[in-house]
Amino acid sequence: MSKLGGITEDRLKRNMAALYILGNRLGKDMERHAKTSAPWTDRTGSARGGIQGGAEKTTRGATIVLAHSQQHGAFLELGTGLYGPIGAPYDIVPTLSSALFWDGANHPVTSVRRHPGMEARPILKPTAERHKHAIKRSVQQLFGGN
């Protein structure tokens, strides 16, 4: 049993394991909050259901993770078109057929030109901001700090 800066190797391993367990619990708490507080209206439920929280082991202990597993999660977080990172309207064209159709449309259309996009409806960053003080307190408690 060697010592690393006054801490035994065994104690360091236990601390890292405890940090991962704590991070995973906090990540799951954030996942629950994000899923129940997401500001968008569900159509299929895949974006809300695709929010994943937990922890990943690292060489320094753990990293808390909160992410979308669905590709369109990025559009909800960042917005699209004029409201998104590109800041410009875009064209919507069919990729699997020759026309587009949606409920309420008068007829199929070949494209939607210069669509302005949609505003961002973020939940990941607001959830992380809301939980950052609780995360800090939990880590301090784990290691006996104030």
Backbone as a printed PyTorch tensor [residue, N CA C, xyz], in Angstrom:
tensor([[[  0.8480,  -1.1670,   0.0000],
         [  0.0000,   0.0000,   0.0000],
         [  0.8990,   1.2380,   0.0000]],

        [[  0.9830,   1.8960,  -1.1580],
         [  1.8430,   3.0720,  -1.2580],
         [  1.0490,   4.3320,  -0.9340]],

        [[  1.8000,   5.3830,  -0.6040],
         [  1.1760,   6.6680,  -0.2970],
         [  1.4240,   7.6300,  -1.4430]],

        [[  0.3760,   8.3590,  -1.8040],
         [  0.4650,   9.3780,  -2.8470],
         [  0.1040,  10.7150,  -2.2230]],

        [[  1.0880,  11.5370,  -1.9320],
         [  0.8190,  12.8440,  -1.3320],
         [  0.0770,  12.7480,  -0.0160]],

        [[  0.3780,  11.7520,   0.8080],
         [ -0.2610,  11.6180,   2.1120],
         [ -1.5320,  10.7960,   2.0910]],

        [[ -2.0180,  10.4120,   0.9100],
         [ -3.2370,   9.6010,   0.8020],
         [ -2.8290,   8.2210,   0.2980]],

        [[ -3.3350,   7.1980,   0.9490],
         [ -2.9920,   5.8510,   0.4990],
         [ -3.6590,   5.5770,  -0.8460]],

        [[ -3.0390,   4.7080,  -1.6180],
         [ -3.5710,   4.3500,  -2.9290],
         [ -4.9700,   3.7360,  -2.7830]],

        [[ -5.1590,   2.9330,  -1.7390],
         [ -6.4570,   2.3170,  -1.4920],
         [ -7.5150,   3.3840,  -1.2090]],

        [[ -7.1730,   4.3650,  -0.3860],
         [ -8.1140,   5.4540,  -0.0630],
         [ -8.4500,   6.2640,  -1.3090]],

        [[ -7.4700,   6.5070,  -2.1450],
         [ -7.6910,   7.2560,  -3.3830],
         [ -8.6700,   6.5030,  -4.2900]],

        [[ -8.4960,   5.1930,  -4.3990],
         [ -9.4150,   4.3800,  -5.2160],
         [-10.8330,   4.4270,  -4.6460]],

        [[-10.9580,   4.3530,  -3.3290],
         [-12.2830,   4.4310,  -2.7070],
         [-12.9170,   5.8030,  -2.9520]],

        [[-12.1230,   6.8600,  -2.8410],
         [-12.6370,   8.2120,  -3.0970],
         [-13.1190,   8.3540,  -4.5370]],

        [[-12.3520,   7.8160,  -5.4780],
         [-12.7340,   7.9090,  -6.8930],
         [-14.0060,   7.1140,  -7.1580]],

        [[-14.1410,   5.9440,  -6.5330],
         [-15.3570,   5.1410,  -6.6890],
         [-16.5610,   5.8710,  -6.0980]],

        [[-16.3760,   6.4720,  -4.9310],
         [-17.4560,   7.2170,  -4.2850],
         [-17.8480,   8.4250,  -5.1240]],

        [[-16.8750,   9.0920,  -5.7040],
         [-17.1450,  10.2470,  -6.5520],
         [-17.9500,   9.8350,  -7.7770]],

        [[-17.6310,   8.6940,  -8.3730],
         [-18.3930,   8.2010,  -9.5210],
         [-19.8330,   7.8780,  -9.1200]],

        [[-20.0270,   7.2090,  -7.9980],
         [-21.3780,   6.8620,  -7.5330],
         [-22.1880,   8.1360,  -7.2780]],

        [[-21.5640,   9.1110,  -6.6150],
         [-22.2330,  10.3850,  -6.3610],
         [-22.5690,  11.0860,  -7.6810]],

        [[-21.6140,  11.1460,  -8.5950],
         [-21.8430,  11.7960,  -9.8870],
         [-22.9690,  11.1410, -10.6640]],

        [[-23.0300,   9.8180, -10.6190],
         [-24.0860,   9.1010, -11.3300],
         [-25.4550,   9.4250, -10.7390]],

        [[-25.5310,   9.4800,  -9.4010],
         [-26.7950,   9.8250,  -8.7520],
         [-27.2340,  11.2470,  -9.1020]],

        [[-26.2790,  12.1770,  -9.0470],
         [-26.5940,  13.5660,  -9.3770],
         [-26.9860,  13.7010, -10.8500]],

        [[-26.3080,  12.9770, -11.7230],
         [-26.6490,  12.9990, -13.1440],
         [-28.0580,  12.4680, -13.3970]],

        [[-28.4400,  11.4100, -12.6820],
         [-29.7970,  10.8660, -12.8120],
         [-30.8310,  11.8450, -12.2540]],

        [[-30.4870,  12.5580, -11.1770],
         [-31.3840,  13.5900, -10.6430],
         [-31.6030,  14.6790, -11.6850]],

        [[-30.5300,  15.0910, -12.3390],
         [-30.6430,  16.1210, -13.3730],
         [-31.4540,  15.6050, -14.5610]],

        [[-31.2690,  14.3470, -14.9200],
         [-32.0500,  13.7490, -16.0110],
         [-33.5440,  13.8320, -15.7020]],

        [[-33.9220,  13.4380, -14.4750],
         [-35.3380,  13.4970, -14.0840],
         [-35.8650,  14.9250, -14.1690]],

        [[-35.0920,  15.8740, -13.6660],
         [-35.5250,  17.2680, -13.7100],
         [-35.6930,  17.7380, -15.1470]],

        [[-34.7270,  17.4450, -16.0090],
         [-34.7920,  17.8830, -17.4110],
         [-36.0020,  17.2740, -18.1170]],

        [[-36.2600,  16.0060, -17.8720],
         [-37.3930,  15.3550, -18.5350],
         [-38.7260,  15.9310, -18.0850]],

        [[-38.8410,  16.2940, -16.8210],
         [-40.1230,  16.8230, -16.3230],
         [-40.2630,  18.3200, -16.5790]],

        [[-39.1680,  19.0230, -16.8670],
         [-39.2130,  20.4750, -17.0270],
         [-38.9640,  20.9500, -18.4550]],

        [[-38.7470,  20.0510, -19.3970],
         [-38.4460,  20.4560, -20.7760],
         [-39.5590,  21.3580, -21.3090]],

        [[-39.1940,  22.5060, -21.9150],
         [-40.1890,  23.5090, -22.3030],
         [-40.8760,  23.2710, -23.6370]],

        [[-40.6530,  22.1470, -24.2770],
         [-41.2870,  21.9150, -25.5720],
         [-42.5010,  21.0070, -25.4210]],

        [[-43.3430,  21.0110, -26.4510],
         [-44.5060,  20.1370, -26.5110],
         [-44.1030,  18.8640, -27.2330]],

        [[-44.3500,  17.7370, -26.6150],
         [-43.9820,  16.4560, -27.2240],
         [-44.8960,  16.1250, -28.3920]],

        [[-44.2840,  15.5630, -29.4180],
         [-45.0550,  14.9840, -30.5190],
         [-44.9180,  13.4760, -30.4540]],

        [[-43.6970,  13.0020, -30.3440],
         [-43.4770,  11.5530, -30.2590],
         [-42.9250,  11.1530, -28.9000]],

        [[-42.3870,  12.0920, -28.1460],
         [-41.7790,  11.7840, -26.8540],
         [-40.3290,  11.3420, -26.9540]],

        [[-39.7900,  11.2590, -28.1850],
         [-38.4210,  10.7520, -28.3280],
         [-37.3750,  11.7320, -27.8100]],

        [[-37.5920,  13.0320, -27.9560],
         [-36.6100,  13.9950, -27.4470],
         [-36.5680,  13.9580, -25.9250]],

        [[-37.7280,  13.9910, -25.3020],
         [-37.7950,  13.9610, -23.8330],
         [-37.2480,  12.6260, -23.3270]],

        [[-37.6690,  11.5390, -23.9560],
         [-37.2000,  10.2140, -23.5580],
         [-35.7160,  10.0090, -23.8130]],

        [[-35.1640,  10.7880, -24.7600],
         [-33.7540,  10.6510, -25.1140],
         [-32.8080,  11.4510, -24.2430]],

        [[-33.3180,  12.1960, -23.2760],
         [-32.4380,  12.9040, -22.3510],
         [-31.8060,  11.8790, -21.4240]],

        [[-30.4850,  11.8770, -21.3520],
         [-29.7490,  10.8990, -20.5560],
         [-28.8510,  11.6180, -19.5490]],

        [[-28.8700,  11.1570, -18.3330],
         [-28.0110,  11.7070, -17.2950],
         [-27.2990,  10.6000, -16.5500]],

        [[-26.1410,  10.9090, -16.0350],
         [-25.3650,   9.9230, -15.2880],
         [-23.9600,  10.4340, -15.0810]],

        [[-23.0060,   9.5150, -15.0660],
         [-21.6040,   9.8880, -14.8810],
         [-20.7300,   8.9680, -15.7140]],

        [[-19.5680,   9.4740, -16.0640],
         [-18.5430,   8.6860, -16.7440],
         [-17.3060,   8.6850, -15.8720]],

        [[-16.6700,   7.5290, -15.7540],
         [-15.4290,   7.4430, -14.9840],
         [-14.3230,   8.1410, -15.7610]],

        [[-13.4940,   8.8600, -15.0150],
         [-12.3350,   9.5300, -15.6000],
         [-11.1160,   9.2130, -14.7350]],

        [[ -9.9620,   9.6400, -15.1910],
         [ -8.7410,   9.4120, -14.4130],
         [ -8.7510,  10.2230, -13.1240]],

        [[ -9.5700,  11.2740, -13.0560],
         [ -9.6480,  12.1150, -11.8550],
         [-10.8650,  11.8050, -10.9980]],

        [[-11.6590,  10.7930, -11.3800],
         [-12.8470,  10.4290, -10.6100],
         [-14.0410,  10.2140, -11.5020]],

        [[-14.7530,  11.3070, -11.8300],
         [-15.9590,  11.1850, -12.6460],
         [-16.3260,  12.5240, -13.2580]],

        [[-17.0490,  12.4380, -14.3570],
         [-17.6480,  13.5980, -15.0000],
         [-19.1440,  13.3670, -15.0490]],

        [[-19.9170,  14.3240, -14.5660],
         [-21.3710,  14.2220, -14.6370],
         [-21.7880,  14.5450, -16.0610]],

        [[-22.7030,  13.7290, -16.5990],
         [-23.1300,  13.8670, -17.9820],
         [-24.6350,  14.1150, -18.0300]],

        [[-25.0440,  15.0700, -18.8670],
         [-26.4500,  15.3100, -19.1750],
         [-26.4980,  15.6360, -20.6560]],

        [[-27.1930,  14.8220, -21.4400],
         [-27.1330,  14.9740, -22.8950],
         [-28.4070,  14.4680, -23.5590]],

        [[-28.5770,  14.8780, -24.8050],
         [-29.6310,  14.3340, -25.6610],
         [-29.0610,  13.1470, -26.4240]],

        [[-29.8390,  12.0920, -26.5460],
         [-29.4100,  10.9720, -27.3740],
         [-30.0620,  11.0200, -28.7490]],

        [[-31.0030,  11.9320, -28.9410],
         [-31.6640,  12.0960, -30.2330],
         [-31.0180,  13.2520, -30.9890]],

        [[-30.8630,  13.0890, -32.2940],
         [-30.2160,  14.1200, -33.1070],
         [-30.9540,  15.4570, -33.0150]],

        [[-32.2750,  15.4280, -32.9890],
         [-33.0150,  16.6920, -32.9630],
         [-32.9480,  17.3840, -31.5980]],

        [[-32.3420,  16.7510, -30.6090],
         [-32.1350,  17.4130, -29.3290],
         [-31.2790,  18.6630, -29.4790]],

        [[-30.3040,  18.6190, -30.3900],
         [-29.4530,  19.7930, -30.6270],
         [-30.2700,  20.9580, -31.1690]],

        [[-31.2640,  20.6750, -32.0080],
         [-32.1080,  21.7410, -32.5590],
         [-32.9540,  22.3680, -31.4550]],

        [[-33.4370,  21.5400, -30.5290],
         [-34.2190,  22.0720, -29.4110],
         [-33.3480,  22.9430, -28.5090]],

        [[-32.1200,  22.5220, -28.2780],
         [-31.2240,  23.2750, -27.3960],
         [-30.7340,  24.5770, -28.0210]],

        [[-30.4170,  24.5510, -29.3080],
         [-29.7470,  25.6870, -29.9500],
         [-30.6420,  26.5150, -30.8580]],

        [[-31.7890,  25.9790, -31.2720],
         [-32.6360,  26.6430, -32.2510],
         [-32.1520,  26.3410, -33.6560]],

        [[-32.9320,  26.7730, -34.6350],
         [-32.5690,  26.5660, -36.0410],
         [-32.8060,  27.8420, -36.8240]],

        [[-32.3070,  27.8680, -38.0480],
         [-32.5510,  29.0010, -38.9310],
         [-32.0700,  30.3100, -38.3400]],

        [[-32.9220,  31.3300, -38.4230],
         [-32.5790,  32.6580, -37.8990],
         [-32.2390,  32.6280, -36.4210]],

        [[-32.8320,  31.7120, -35.6860],
         [-32.6790,  31.6390, -34.2340],
         [-31.5320,  30.7420, -33.7870]],

        [[-30.9490,  30.0100, -34.7090],
         [-29.9150,  29.0410, -34.3620],
         [-28.5130,  29.5570, -34.5970]],

        [[-27.5360,  28.6680, -34.5030],
         [-26.1300,  29.0540, -34.6420],
         [-25.7880,  29.6520, -36.0050]],

        [[-26.4760,  29.2200, -37.0620],
         [-26.1680,  29.7390, -38.4040],
         [-26.7550,  31.1270, -38.6100]],

        [[-27.9170,  31.3890, -38.0250],
         [-28.5190,  32.7150, -38.0910],
         [-29.0910,  33.0770, -39.4480]],

        [[-29.5330,  32.0880, -40.2200],
         [-30.0920,  32.3570, -41.5410],
         [-31.2400,  31.3920, -41.8150]],

        [[-32.2300,  31.8340, -42.6170],
         [-33.3050,  30.9080, -42.9770],
         [-32.7590,  29.7640, -43.8340]],

        [[-33.5570,  28.7320, -43.9940],
         [-33.1230,  27.5700, -44.7550],
         [-34.3020,  26.9910, -45.5340]],

        [[-34.0060,  26.1030, -46.4590],
         [-35.0260,  25.4310, -47.2560],
         [-35.2670,  24.0350, -46.6900]],

        [[-36.5100,  23.6240, -46.6770],
         [-36.8670,  22.2650, -46.2850],
         [-37.2670,  21.5260, -47.5450]],

        [[-36.5860,  20.4420, -47.8350],
         [-36.8680,  19.6450, -49.0320],
         [-37.0340,  18.1790, -48.6310]],

        [[-37.8370,  17.4320, -49.3890],
         [-38.0080,  16.0220, -49.0570],
         [-36.7400,  15.2310, -49.3460]],

        [[-36.4680,  14.2270, -48.5220],
         [-35.3030,  13.3710, -48.7490],
         [-35.7010,  11.9440, -49.1000]],

        [[-36.8820,  11.5160, -48.6850],
         [-37.3090,  10.1380, -48.9360],
         [-38.4200,  10.0230, -49.9770]],

        [[-38.9640,  11.1520, -50.4140],
         [-40.0220,  11.1390, -51.4210],
         [-39.8940,  12.4010, -52.2680]],

        [[-40.8540,  12.6220, -53.1500],
         [-40.7560,  13.7840, -54.0360],
         [-41.5270,  14.9860, -53.5190]],

        [[-42.2360,  14.8480, -52.3980],
         [-43.0290,  15.9590, -51.8790],
         [-43.1220,  15.8850, -50.3590]],

        [[-43.5250,  16.9980, -49.7600],
         [-43.7430,  17.1090, -48.3150],
         [-45.2340,  17.2160, -48.0500]],

        [[-45.7010,  16.6700, -46.9480],
         [-47.0890,  16.8110, -46.5520],
         [-47.1580,  16.7560, -45.0380]],

        [[-48.0210,  17.5310, -44.4390],
         [-48.2160,  17.5370, -42.9940],
         [-49.6850,  17.8090, -42.7160]],

        [[-50.1250,  17.4590, -41.5320],
         [-51.5180,  17.7030, -41.1620],
         [-51.8190,  19.1810, -41.3010]],

        [[-52.9110,  19.4960, -41.9670],
         [-53.3060,  20.8820, -42.1700],
         [-52.8430,  21.4610, -43.4890]],

        [[-51.9480,  20.7750, -44.1970],
         [-51.5060,  21.2660, -45.5040],
         [-52.6170,  21.0360, -46.5170]],

        [[-52.7630,  21.9860, -47.4790],
         [-53.7920,  21.8450, -48.5110],
         [-53.4480,  20.7400, -49.4910]],

        [[-52.1740,  20.5280, -49.7080],
         [-51.7240,  19.5260, -50.6760],
         [-50.2440,  19.2700, -50.4570]],

        [[-49.7130,  18.2230, -51.0300],
         [-48.2610,  18.0330, -50.9240],
         [-47.5120,  19.1790, -51.6100]],

        [[-46.3680,  19.5430, -51.0590],
         [-45.5410,  20.6030, -51.6510],
         [-44.1440,  20.0500, -51.9160]],

        [[-43.4600,  20.6330, -52.9000],
         [-42.1280,  20.1330, -53.2480],
         [-41.0560,  20.6420, -52.3000]],

        [[-41.2960,  21.7950, -51.6460],
         [-40.3310,  22.3220, -50.6820],
         [-40.9510,  23.4630, -49.9020]],

        [[-40.2920,  23.8220, -48.8250],
         [-40.6440,  25.0270, -48.0690],
         [-39.4010,  25.9060, -48.1520]],

        [[-39.4860,  27.0080, -48.8710],
         [-38.3420,  27.8820, -49.1000],
         [-38.2140,  28.9360, -48.0020]],

        [[-36.9770,  29.1970, -47.6320],
         [-36.6310,  30.2640, -46.6950],
         [-37.3880,  30.1590, -45.3710]],

        [[-37.4370,  28.9410, -44.8250],
         [-38.0780,  28.7440, -43.5170],
         [-37.2630,  29.4990, -42.4750]],

        [[-37.9170,  30.2880, -41.6150],
         [-37.1550,  31.0900, -40.6450],
         [-36.5350,  30.2710, -39.5190]],

        [[-37.0440,  29.0800, -39.2740],
         [-36.5030,  28.2480, -38.1950],
         [-37.3330,  28.3430, -36.9340]],

        [[-36.7860,  27.8030, -35.8720],
         [-37.4890,  27.8270, -34.5830],
         [-36.5470,  28.3240, -33.4880]],

        [[-37.1360,  28.9790, -32.5240],
         [-36.3500,  29.4670, -31.3960],
         [-35.8720,  28.2910, -30.5390]],

        [[-34.7710,  28.4970, -29.8630],
         [-34.2290,  27.4770, -28.9640],
         [-35.1860,  27.2560, -27.7970]],

        [[-35.2600,  26.0160, -27.3500],
         [-36.0310,  25.6470, -26.1680],
         [-35.1250,  24.7970, -25.2760]],

        [[-34.0850,  25.4140, -24.7400],
         [-33.0700,  24.6370, -24.0210],
         [-33.5580,  24.0990, -22.6780]],

        [[-33.0110,  22.9380, -22.3180],
         [-33.2650,  22.3740, -20.9920],
         [-31.9690,  21.8870, -20.3510]],

        [[-30.9680,  21.5000, -21.1340],
         [-29.7450,  20.9500, -20.5470],
         [-28.9680,  21.9960, -19.7540]],

        [[-28.6720,  23.1300, -20.3570],
         [-27.9090,  24.1660, -19.6500],
         [-28.6840,  24.7140, -18.4470]],

        [[-29.9820,  25.0280, -18.6090],
         [-30.7170,  25.4900, -17.4240],
         [-30.7300,  24.4650, -16.2870]],

        [[-30.7980,  23.1840, -16.6430],
         [-30.7830,  22.1430, -15.6090],
         [-29.4260,  22.0960, -14.9120]],

        [[-28.3470,  22.1670, -15.6920],
         [-27.0050,  22.1630, -15.1000],
         [-26.8150,  23.3880, -14.2030]],

        [[-27.2560,  24.5500, -14.6590],
         [-27.1430,  25.7710, -13.8410],
         [-27.9290,  25.6280, -12.5360]],

        [[-29.1180,  25.0590, -12.6310],
         [-29.9600,  24.9030, -11.4480],
         [-29.3190,  23.9670, -10.4150]],

        [[-28.5660,  22.9750, -10.8720],
         [-28.0110,  21.9580,  -9.9830],
         [-26.5500,  22.1910,  -9.5770]],

        [[-25.8860,  23.2070, -10.1190],
         [-24.4440,  23.3450,  -9.8800],
         [-24.1000,  23.5410,  -8.4000]],

        [[-24.8960,  24.2770,  -7.6500],
         [-24.5920,  24.4870,  -6.2280],
         [-24.8100,  23.1990,  -5.4260]],

        [[-25.8430,  22.4420,  -5.7690],
         [-26.0890,  21.1660,  -5.0900],
         [-24.9570,  20.1860,  -5.3850]],

        [[-24.4400,  20.2080,  -6.5940],
         [-23.3160,  19.3340,  -6.9490],
         [-22.0970,  19.7070,  -6.1170]],

        [[-21.8110,  20.9950,  -6.0380],
         [-20.6570,  21.4560,  -5.2660],
         [-20.7920,  21.0590,  -3.8010]],

        [[-21.9820,  21.2880,  -3.2120],
         [-22.2190,  20.9220,  -1.8140],
         [-22.0600,  19.4200,  -1.5960]],

        [[-22.5740,  18.6250,  -2.5230],
         [-22.5010,  17.1640,  -2.3830],
         [-21.0660,  16.6660,  -2.4170]],

        [[-20.2560,  17.2340,  -3.2970],
         [-18.8490,  16.8230,  -3.3890],
         [-18.1080,  17.2500,  -2.1190]],

        [[-18.3860,  18.4580,  -1.6320],
         [-17.7560,  18.9120,  -0.4020],
         [-18.1410,  18.0300,   0.7780]],

        [[-19.4030,  17.6450,   0.8750],
         [-19.8500,  16.7500,   1.9470],
         [-19.1810,  15.3870,   1.8450]],

        [[-19.0520,  14.8850,   0.6200],
         [-18.4220,  13.5690,   0.4160],
         [-17.0090,  13.5460,   0.9730]],

        [[-16.2870,  14.6470,   0.7840],
         [-14.8960,  14.6870,   1.2180],
         [-14.6940,  15.4180,   2.5360]],

        [[-15.8040,  15.6710,   3.2490],
         [-15.7100,  16.2330,   4.5930],
         [-15.4320,  17.7180,   4.6470]],

        [[-15.6300,  18.4260,   3.5510],
         [-15.4210,  19.8790,   3.5360],
         [-16.7010,  20.6010,   3.8790]],

        [[-16.6050,  21.9210,   3.9520],
         [-17.7910,  22.7430,   4.2460],
         [-18.3410,  23.3620,   3.0050]]])
